[in-house]
Amino acid sequence: MLAASAAPAAPPFVGEAMEDRWLSVDEIAAYLGVSKDTVYTWVTTKGMPGHKVGRFWKFKKEDVDAWVREGGAASGSDDLDDKGTRNG
């Protein structure tokens, strides 16, 4: 007697692939509601988690979310003058 063969299962990451992909500067800026310039500034001066792939920056949404929750995007004291008001 032959056993019925099951249809091949889809890889477990198929449904998650779009959620776990690397995001571009444009996409992460839109997601956070900030400009691309702000993203570049945060990457270079505030330690925003990102990876350079060739000449492009790429981001994992989960890493950026954690960084924001930890206060990484919060204004630092270097953005304030000695009276506690914003410079600029």
Sequence and secondary structure as in RCSB ss.txt:
>XXXX:A:sequence
MLAASAAPAAPPFVGEAMEDRWLSVDEIAAYLGVSKDTVYTWVTTKGMPGHKVGRFWKFKKEDVDAWVREGGAAS
GSDDLDDKGTRNG
>XXXX:A:secstr
           TTTTTTTTSS B HHHHHHHHT  HHHHHHHHHHS    EEETTEEEB HHHHHHHHHTTTTS 
 GGGB TTS B  
